[in-house]
Amino acid sequence: MIPSFLLLAIANLLLLSLTAILGLMVSGTEGFTRHFLLGVLSGMFTCFVHIILFMYFVVQDKIMKQAHLHDGLAVAHVQETDAIKSRALRASVAGFGTVLVTVALGAAIGILAPAEAHLVAAFAAIGINGMLFMYQYTLLVRYREVFARAFPEG
């Protein structure tokens, strides 16, 4: 999962950055459509990446719980994976939130919000998602360690 996650996270950050750069180049209506469509894609892709990671932890948690119920795996492993899953959920929700705020501010430009608010939110979303992806990477590494202790090979 780690290589797949790294690929998705890097692609997501590049897509968000490209969207922000194209947003800086919007002048009036010129370039707006491209930025708008890329923004929608970026928002959906960010949510997709966070959902994929969270669902990975949901499935892995289920594996640990089944191993505990049917094969006597120590409850400490289940508790640890529950804690990791909970942290992954909070990180995913924060990632969703940054993108939703950015999209909402973009939609409200000229009506309820100035363009600068959207700009600040966009660059903050890139930075925050970058930090969240690093945090989620550490959760993946930690889960791998728990899994190795729970199911030692050989």
C-alpha positions as CSV (number, residue, x, y, z in Angstrom):
1,M,0.0,0.0,0.0
2,I,2.8,2.4,0.8
3,P,4.1,2.7,-2.9
4,S,0.5,3.2,-4.1
5,F,-0.2,5.8,-1.5
6,L,3.0,7.7,-2.3
7,L,2.1,7.7,-6.0
8,L,-1.5,8.9,-5.3
9,A,-0.3,11.6,-2.7
10,I,2.4,13.0,-5.0
11,A,0.0,13.0,-8.0
12,N,-2.6,14.8,-5.9
13,L,-0.2,17.5,-4.7
14,L,1.0,18.0,-8.2
15,L,-2.6,18.3,-9.4
16,L,-3.5,20.8,-6.7
17,S,-0.4,22.8,-7.5
18,L,-1.2,22.9,-11.2
19,T,-4.7,24.0,-10.4
20,A,-3.4,26.8,-8.2
21,I,-0.9,27.9,-10.8
22,L,-3.6,28.0,-13.5
23,G,-5.8,29.9,-11.1
24,L,-3.1,32.6,-10.8
25,M,-3.1,32.9,-14.6
26,V,-6.9,33.5,-14.8
27,S,-7.6,37.0,-16.2
28,G,-11.3,37.8,-16.4
29,T,-12.9,35.0,-18.2
30,E,-9.7,33.9,-20.0
31,G,-8.5,30.6,-18.5
32,F,-11.4,30.4,-16.1
33,T,-13.0,27.3,-17.6
34,R,-9.7,25.4,-17.5
35,H,-9.0,26.4,-13.9
36,F,-12.6,25.7,-12.9
37,L,-12.7,22.2,-14.4
38,L,-9.2,21.3,-13.1
39,G,-10.4,22.6,-9.6
40,V,-13.4,20.2,-9.7
41,L,-11.1,17.4,-10.7
42,S,-8.5,18.3,-8.0
43,G,-11.2,18.4,-5.3
44,M,-12.6,15.0,-6.3
45,F,-9.2,13.5,-6.6
46,T,-8.2,14.8,-3.2
47,C,-11.3,13.2,-1.7
48,F,-10.6,10.0,-3.6
49,V,-7.1,9.7,-2.2
50,H,-8.2,10.3,1.4
51,I,-11.1,7.8,1.0
52,I,-8.8,5.1,-0.5
53,L,-6.4,5.4,2.5
54,F,-9.2,5.4,5.1
55,M,-10.9,2.4,3.5
56,Y,-7.5,0.6,3.5
57,F,-7.4,1.1,7.3
58,V,-11.1,0.0,7.7
59,V,-10.3,-3.3,5.8
60,Q,-7.1,-3.9,7.8
61,D,-8.9,-3.2,11.1
62,K,-11.6,-5.8,10.0
63,I,-8.8,-8.3,9.3
64,M,-7.4,-7.8,12.8
65,K,-10.8,-8.1,14.4
66,Q,-11.6,-11.3,12.6
67,A,-8.2,-12.7,13.5
68,H,-8.9,-11.8,17.2
69,L,-12.4,-13.3,17.1
70,H,-11.6,-16.5,15.3
71,D,-7.9,-17.2,15.8
72,G,-7.2,-15.7,19.2
73,L,-5.0,-12.8,18.1
74,A,-4.1,-10.6,21.0
75,V,-6.6,-7.8,21.7
76,A,-3.7,-5.3,21.9
77,H,-3.2,-5.5,18.1
78,V,-6.9,-4.8,17.6
79,Q,-6.8,-1.8,19.9
80,E,-3.7,-0.4,18.1
81,T,-5.3,-0.8,14.7
82,D,-8.5,0.9,16.0
83,A,-6.4,3.8,17.1
84,I,-4.6,4.0,13.8
85,K,-7.9,3.9,11.9
86,S,-9.3,6.6,14.0
87,R,-6.3,8.9,13.3
88,A,-6.6,8.1,9.6
89,L,-10.3,9.1,9.7
90,R,-9.5,12.5,11.3
91,A,-6.7,13.2,8.8
92,S,-9.0,12.3,5.9
93,V,-11.8,14.6,7.2
94,A,-9.3,17.4,7.5
95,G,-8.2,16.8,3.9
96,F,-11.8,16.9,2.7
97,G,-12.4,20.0,4.7
98,T,-9.5,22.0,3.2
99,V,-10.7,21.1,-0.4
100,L,-14.3,21.8,0.3
101,V,-13.5,25.3,1.8
102,T,-11.4,26.1,-1.2
103,V,-14.0,25.0,-3.6
104,A,-16.7,26.9,-1.7
105,L,-14.7,30.1,-1.6
106,G,-14.0,29.7,-5.3
107,A,-17.7,29.4,-6.0
108,A,-18.4,32.5,-3.9
109,I,-15.9,34.8,-5.5
110,G,-17.6,38.1,-6.2
111,I,-20.7,37.1,-4.3
112,L,-19.7,36.4,-0.7
113,A,-15.9,36.2,-0.8
114,P,-13.0,38.0,-2.4
115,A,-10.7,36.2,-4.8
116,E,-7.9,36.6,-2.3
117,A,-9.7,34.3,0.2
118,H,-9.9,31.6,-2.4
119,L,-6.2,32.1,-3.2
120,V,-5.2,31.8,0.4
121,A,-7.4,28.8,0.9
122,A,-6.0,27.1,-2.2
123,F,-2.4,27.4,-1.1
124,A,-3.3,26.5,2.5
125,A,-5.0,23.3,1.2
126,I,-1.9,22.3,-0.7
127,G,0.3,22.7,2.4
128,I,-2.2,21.1,4.7
129,N,-2.8,18.1,2.5
130,G,1.0,17.8,2.1
131,M,1.3,17.6,5.9
132,L,-1.6,15.2,6.1
133,F,-0.1,12.9,3.5
134,M,3.1,12.8,5.5
135,Y,1.1,12.0,8.6
136,Q,-0.9,9.3,6.8
137,Y,2.4,7.9,5.6
138,T,3.5,7.5,9.2
139,L,0.2,5.8,10.0
140,L,0.8,3.3,7.1
141,V,4.4,2.6,8.4
142,R,3.0,2.1,11.9
143,Y,0.3,-0.2,10.7
144,R,2.8,-2.3,8.8
145,E,4.8,-2.7,12.1
146,V,1.6,-3.8,14.0
147,F,0.7,-6.2,11.2
148,A,4.3,-7.7,11.3
149,R,4.0,-8.2,15.1
150,A,0.5,-9.7,14.8
151,F,1.3,-12.1,12.0
152,P,5.1,-12.9,12.1
153,E,6.4,-14.7,9.1
154,G,8.1,-17.9,9.4
